[in-house]
């Protein structure tokens, strides 16, 4: 059999293997935002689909969505599902429609025996006592996007007049982190900015007592290099993350940093808790305000229409989405990676890097991450720091890699 035929047969077998049901549903309840962050992958990158989206999801579609999710959960005998409200800015939905959203889902799942958890990712500027009370009433949590102290956060997270947002956000964070609402606060999402000092950033974020912090690399790629990165071989982001890890490990180890937590979990034989690390299957899907079912929304940073699947909740089930090649390819782990990644000794830790960061016009997603060298530097550094401690404790680590 020729090499081409062998490759085609392998792809066929992979795509027709047993699929994994969806567990996390990212719902774009609002498709506009009250900020205009310079790096935003929805509004200021390659995609323009938002211009044709309704500003918010209609209650009719909320009901249809809840029904489709319940059907999917029942068909696959899922014990629970996770609903993450997203945008744009989900709090633009307003208290009234926010309450409607929760009630629709609670009524749909009331007699199903399936657990349902609600989360939200927000810029936090519209948080208030009334919003906090609604979230608490329905057992929902809210994560806030902030990149660090004002001098860093205000470089990119500006409003539509170009004005900074941090001073307004800090007032909301003091309310959110108060005893009254701390139970609904899930933590911070921070995009790494090389202009920030890693230790200062972590200290600033920890001052609001978040349950955790999720640091993410900018959603850039081989055609649009991340800010401050010279080329594929350079390690500016890796050095930043190494400094962050050392400060966290030595001074704030009780604060959960999801990137480090996931890498450490994989090193001792566990699984990642973030989509961007490891080889675990991705079991999430996105639903837009018009009911379109789409691939993970970070792909909007690559090219216009990258998330389109041609599916919608009126005409298609979530099993239709799972069978779509663009979704199923996120569930097959090592098989979906380029050959250079398959041969690497740390691939089970980095997972080849996050999909949007692997894109180029020439080779599409058949590349290692643009942060390949950065991730390698970080992973080898973490292993060198923690492996002696793990050995002392009698804990075996994932085989491979040297310091």
VMD Tcl script that draws the C-alpha trace (Angstrom):
set ca {
  {0.00 0.00 0.00}
  {1.32 3.45 -0.91}
  {2.16 6.01 1.78}
  {-0.70 8.22 0.57}
  {-3.18 5.34 0.80}
  {-1.91 4.38 4.25}
  {-2.34 7.96 5.45}
  {-5.85 8.18 4.00}
  {-6.83 4.88 5.66}
  {-5.47 6.06 9.00}
  {-7.46 9.31 8.73}
  {-10.64 7.37 7.86}
  {-10.26 5.04 10.84}
  {-9.55 7.95 13.13}
  {-12.53 10.02 12.02}
  {-14.87 7.05 12.35}
  {-13.65 5.98 15.75}
  {-15.97 6.20 18.75}
  {-16.74 9.84 19.44}
  {-16.82 11.53 22.81}
  {-20.02 13.32 23.86}
  {-19.97 17.02 24.59}
  {-19.97 18.16 28.19}
  {-19.31 21.91 28.08}
  {-21.51 24.28 26.09}
  {-20.21 27.81 25.55}
  {-23.24 29.97 24.89}
  {-22.80 33.36 23.25}
  {-25.72 35.05 24.96}
  {-24.55 38.48 23.75}
  {-22.58 39.25 20.61}
  {-21.43 42.78 21.37}
  {-19.03 44.14 23.98}
  {-18.66 47.30 26.04}
  {-14.87 47.07 25.72}
  {-12.69 47.19 22.62}
  {-9.61 45.23 23.67}
  {-6.91 45.62 21.06}
  {-6.14 41.90 20.90}
  {-9.75 40.65 20.97}
  {-10.06 37.53 18.82}
  {-13.78 38.13 18.25}
  {-13.81 41.76 17.09}
  {-10.25 42.76 16.26}
  {-8.74 39.70 14.62}
  {-9.52 37.84 11.38}
  {-13.21 37.01 11.80}
  {-16.18 39.24 10.96}
  {-19.10 36.88 11.67}
  {-20.20 38.89 14.72}
  {-21.48 41.68 12.45}
  {-24.27 39.37 11.29}
  {-25.19 38.07 14.74}
  {-28.18 39.30 16.81}
  {-27.05 41.39 19.77}
  {-28.43 38.85 22.21}
  {-29.96 35.39 22.17}
  {-33.76 35.31 21.94}
  {-35.67 33.33 24.62}
  {-37.05 31.04 21.90}
  {-33.51 29.98 21.03}
  {-32.64 29.65 24.71}
  {-35.49 27.10 25.04}
  {-34.40 25.22 21.92}
  {-30.81 25.20 23.14}
  {-31.75 23.86 26.57}
  {-33.81 21.10 24.92}
  {-30.95 20.12 22.57}
  {-28.45 19.98 25.44}
  {-30.79 17.86 27.59}
  {-31.36 15.47 24.66}
  {-27.60 15.12 24.15}
  {-27.01 14.48 27.84}
  {-29.79 11.89 28.02}
  {-28.65 10.09 24.89}
  {-25.12 9.72 26.26}
  {-26.22 9.17 29.88}
  {-24.22 12.12 31.15}
  {-24.41 12.80 34.87}
  {-24.00 16.53 34.40}
  {-23.31 19.28 31.89}
  {-21.66 22.69 32.10}
  {-23.13 25.85 30.59}
  {-20.68 28.75 30.15}
  {-22.21 32.11 29.25}
  {-19.93 34.06 26.97}
  {-19.86 36.93 24.50}
  {-19.05 39.58 23.56}
  {-19.91 40.59 27.07}
  {-22.54 38.26 28.59}
  {-23.67 40.80 31.20}
  {-25.03 42.93 28.34}
  {-27.88 40.42 28.50}
  {-29.10 42.38 31.53}
  {-30.69 41.14 34.79}
  {-34.09 40.39 33.24}
  {-32.85 38.17 30.38}
  {-30.18 36.67 32.60}
  {-32.93 35.45 34.93}
  {-34.94 34.16 31.95}
  {-31.90 32.19 30.75}
  {-31.38 30.47 34.10}
  {-35.07 29.64 34.53}
  {-35.38 28.15 31.04}
  {-32.51 25.76 31.67}
  {-33.62 24.90 35.19}
  {-37.14 24.08 33.98}
  {-35.81 21.96 31.09}
  {-33.54 19.94 33.38}
  {-35.86 19.81 36.42}
  {-37.04 16.21 35.98}
  {-34.06 14.88 34.06}
  {-31.79 13.87 36.94}
  {-28.92 15.52 35.08}
  {-26.85 18.04 37.01}
  {-26.28 21.44 35.43}
  {-23.68 24.03 36.36}
  {-23.61 27.62 35.16}
  {-20.50 29.69 34.59}
  {-19.75 32.99 32.92}
  {-16.68 34.75 31.50}
  {-17.02 38.53 31.75}
  {-14.99 41.74 31.69}
  {-16.70 42.49 35.02}
  {-17.57 46.12 34.35}
  {-21.33 45.54 34.55}
  {-21.20 43.46 37.73}
  {-23.51 44.79 40.46}
  {-25.33 43.67 43.56}
  {-28.38 42.72 41.53}
  {-26.27 40.66 39.13}
  {-24.41 39.05 42.03}
  {-27.66 38.12 43.74}
  {-29.02 36.53 40.55}
  {-25.85 34.49 40.08}
  {-25.88 33.36 43.70}
  {-29.56 32.43 43.51}
  {-28.91 30.10 40.58}
  {-25.58 28.72 41.79}
  {-23.70 30.34 38.93}
  {-20.10 31.54 38.92}
  {-18.37 34.38 37.11}
  {-14.78 34.67 35.91}
  {-13.28 38.06 35.13}
  {-10.83 38.94 32.38}
  {-7.98 41.18 33.54}
  {-4.34 41.11 32.48}
  {-2.60 42.64 35.48}
  {-2.13 45.96 37.30}
  {-3.46 49.17 35.71}
  {-0.26 50.12 33.87}
  {-0.47 46.79 32.01}
  {-4.20 46.14 31.80}
  {-4.90 49.62 30.41}
  {-2.50 49.11 27.51}
  {-4.96 46.83 25.74}
  {-8.24 46.58 27.67}
  {-9.82 49.89 26.66}
  {-13.35 50.99 25.87}
  {-14.70 52.16 22.51}
  {-13.36 55.67 23.17}
  {-9.92 54.29 23.83}
  {-10.17 55.03 27.56}
  {-8.70 52.72 30.22}
  {-10.94 50.34 32.16}
  {-9.00 49.19 35.23}
  {-10.08 51.84 37.74}
  {-13.75 51.06 37.02}
  {-13.08 47.33 37.18}
  {-11.27 47.50 40.53}
  {-14.43 48.87 42.16}
  {-16.40 45.91 40.80}
  {-13.71 43.46 41.92}
  {-13.88 44.74 45.48}
  {-17.60 43.98 45.44}
  {-17.15 40.61 43.75}
  {-14.45 39.48 46.18}
  {-16.45 40.57 49.24}
  {-17.85 37.82 51.52}
  {-21.32 38.34 50.05}
  {-20.29 37.30 46.53}
  {-17.05 35.41 46.91}
  {-18.91 32.13 46.34}
  {-19.79 33.20 42.78}
  {-16.26 34.39 41.94}
  {-14.43 31.72 39.90}
  {-11.21 33.65 39.28}
  {-9.29 35.57 36.63}
  {-8.46 35.01 32.97}
  {-5.29 36.88 31.99}
  {-3.67 37.28 28.60}
  {0.12 37.35 28.94}
  {1.69 40.71 28.15}
  {5.48 40.80 27.97}
  {5.39 44.40 29.22}
  {4.19 43.11 32.58}
  {6.42 41.96 35.40}
  {5.38 38.36 36.17}
  {5.74 38.59 39.96}
  {4.02 42.00 40.13}
  {1.17 40.67 38.00}
  {0.63 37.64 40.21}
  {0.77 39.68 43.41}
  {-1.71 42.20 42.04}
  {-4.18 39.54 40.92}
  {-3.86 37.61 44.18}
  {-4.71 40.77 46.15}
  {-8.36 40.26 45.11}
  {-8.30 36.72 46.56}
  {-9.42 34.87 43.42}
  {-9.97 31.10 43.62}
  {-7.57 30.79 40.69}
  {-5.91 32.47 37.73}
  {-5.75 31.22 34.17}
  {-2.88 32.72 32.15}
  {-3.24 32.34 28.40}
  {-0.86 33.05 25.54}
  {-2.07 35.57 22.92}
  {-4.05 33.90 20.13}
  {-1.47 34.69 17.45}
  {0.06 32.31 14.94}
  {2.81 31.70 12.39}
  {1.48 34.40 10.03}
  {0.92 36.98 12.77}
  {3.64 36.59 15.37}
  {2.73 37.37 18.99}
  {3.73 40.83 20.26}
  {7.41 40.88 21.19}
  {8.21 37.45 19.71}
  {11.05 37.65 17.19}
  {10.59 34.33 15.40}
  {9.60 30.70 15.87}
  {12.82 29.82 17.69}
  {12.72 32.68 20.21}
  {11.52 32.10 23.78}
  {10.34 35.47 25.11}
  {7.05 34.02 26.36}
  {8.73 30.94 27.75}
  {11.11 33.03 29.84}
  {8.17 35.12 31.11}
  {6.33 31.97 32.14}
  {9.41 30.48 33.80}
  {9.74 33.61 35.93}
  {6.03 33.46 36.74}
  {6.27 29.79 37.70}
  {9.24 30.33 40.00}
  {7.54 33.19 41.82}
  {4.30 31.23 42.13}
  {6.07 28.06 43.28}
  {8.15 29.90 45.89}
  {5.67 32.49 47.15}
  {2.04 31.76 46.20}
  {1.70 27.98 45.71}
  {-1.77 27.88 47.30}
  {-3.16 30.09 44.51}
  {-4.37 27.85 41.73}
  {-2.75 28.75 38.40}
  {-4.52 26.50 35.91}
  {-1.67 26.32 33.39}
  {0.80 25.12 36.01}
  {-1.82 22.95 37.69}
  {-2.53 21.18 34.39}
  {1.12 20.59 33.56}
  {1.78 19.19 37.03}
  {-1.30 16.96 36.79}
  {-0.12 15.48 33.48}
  {3.39 14.96 34.85}
  {2.03 12.66 37.56}
  {-0.32 10.77 35.22}
  {-3.44 12.92 35.53}
  {-5.32 14.98 32.97}
  {-5.31 18.63 32.02}
  {-7.99 21.04 33.18}
  {-7.44 23.45 30.28}
  {-8.12 22.98 26.59}
  {-4.73 24.37 25.51}
  {-2.49 21.81 27.26}
  {-2.19 18.04 26.92}
  {-3.62 15.45 24.56}
  {-6.99 14.95 26.23}
  {-10.06 15.14 23.98}
  {-11.87 18.46 23.78}
  {-15.52 18.05 24.78}
  {-16.85 21.57 24.32}
  {-18.85 23.36 21.64}
  {-19.96 26.95 20.98}
  {-23.48 28.21 20.23}
  {-23.87 31.72 18.84}
  {-26.71 34.18 19.55}
  {-28.53 33.10 16.36}
  {-28.36 29.40 17.28}
  {-25.43 28.54 15.02}
  {-23.33 25.65 16.38}
  {-19.67 26.49 15.93}
  {-16.20 25.18 16.69}
  {-14.18 26.62 19.56}
  {-14.38 30.40 19.28}
  {-10.64 31.11 19.66}
  {-10.32 29.93 16.05}
  {-11.80 33.29 15.05}
  {-8.24 34.61 15.45}
  {-7.04 32.55 12.46}
  {-9.20 33.35 9.43}
  {-12.68 34.64 8.63}
  {-15.26 31.90 9.06}
  {-12.87 29.44 10.74}
  {-15.49 28.42 13.32}
  {-18.33 27.80 10.86}
  {-19.72 24.26 10.84}
  {-22.91 24.88 8.88}
  {-25.02 23.62 11.79}
  {-27.73 25.21 13.94}
  {-29.78 24.12 16.95}
  {-33.09 24.27 15.06}
  {-32.07 21.74 12.42}
  {-29.19 19.81 13.99}
  {-28.42 17.90 17.16}
  {-25.18 18.10 19.11}
  {-24.40 14.59 17.91}
  {-24.31 16.08 14.40}
  {-21.71 18.52 15.72}
  {-19.63 15.79 17.36}
  {-19.47 13.90 14.05}
  {-18.28 16.98 12.16}
  {-14.59 16.51 11.17}
  {-13.63 19.94 12.55}
  {-14.98 18.96 15.97}
  {-13.99 15.31 15.93}
  {-10.39 16.19 15.08}
  {-10.18 17.87 18.51}
  {-10.98 14.53 20.18}
  {-8.33 12.27 18.67}
  {-5.27 13.58 20.47}
  {-1.89 12.63 19.04}
  {-3.32 11.47 15.71}
  {-4.29 15.03 14.78}
  {-0.80 16.49 15.27}
  {1.94 17.06 12.69}
  {4.76 14.50 12.49}
  {7.28 16.79 14.16}
  {5.04 16.91 17.25}
  {4.44 13.15 17.29}
  {8.20 12.59 17.53}
  {8.71 15.07 20.39}
  {9.40 13.76 23.89}
  {7.15 16.32 25.62}
  {4.13 16.12 23.32}
  {2.00 14.47 26.02}
  {2.51 17.57 28.13}
  {2.16 20.41 25.62}
  {-0.29 18.53 23.36}
  {1.26 20.23 20.36}
  {0.11 23.62 21.66}
  {-3.26 25.32 21.35}
  {-4.92 24.91 17.94}
  {-5.20 28.64 17.03}
  {-1.48 29.07 17.73}
  {-0.67 26.32 15.18}
  {-2.24 28.09 12.20}
  {-0.55 29.33 9.03}
  {-2.07 30.06 5.62}
  {0.43 27.72 3.95}
  {-0.15 24.64 6.13}
  {-3.38 25.48 7.96}
  {-3.17 23.79 11.39}
  {-0.53 21.24 10.41}
  {2.19 23.04 12.38}
  {3.57 22.96 15.89}
  {2.47 25.90 18.00}
  {4.11 29.24 17.32}
  {4.94 29.00 21.05}
  {6.60 25.57 20.64}
  {10.00 26.69 21.96}
  {8.37 28.70 24.76}
  {6.36 25.72 25.96}
  {9.37 23.46 25.74}
  {11.43 25.84 27.89}
  {8.65 26.08 30.48}
  {7.93 22.35 30.65}
  {11.56 21.33 31.02}
  {12.07 23.99 33.69}
  {9.05 22.82 35.70}
  {10.22 19.22 35.52}
  {13.66 20.18 36.81}
  {12.11 22.00 39.76}
  {9.47 19.50 40.80}
  {10.86 16.09 39.85}
  {13.28 15.85 42.82}
  {10.43 16.72 45.19}
  {8.12 14.19 43.60}
  {10.76 11.49 43.80}
  {11.23 12.23 47.49}
  {7.50 11.75 47.93}
  {7.57 8.51 45.94}
  {5.49 9.92 43.07}
  {6.40 8.81 39.55}
  {6.34 11.36 36.75}
  {5.49 11.18 33.06}
  {8.37 9.54 31.24}
  {10.63 11.65 28.99}
  {12.34 15.03 28.90}
  {15.56 16.03 30.53}
  {16.42 19.25 32.32}
}
mol new
graphics top color blue
foreach p $ca { graphics top sphere $p radius 0.5 }
foreach p [lrange $ca 0 end-1] q [lrange $ca 1 end] { graphics top cylinder $p $q radius 0.2 }
display resetview
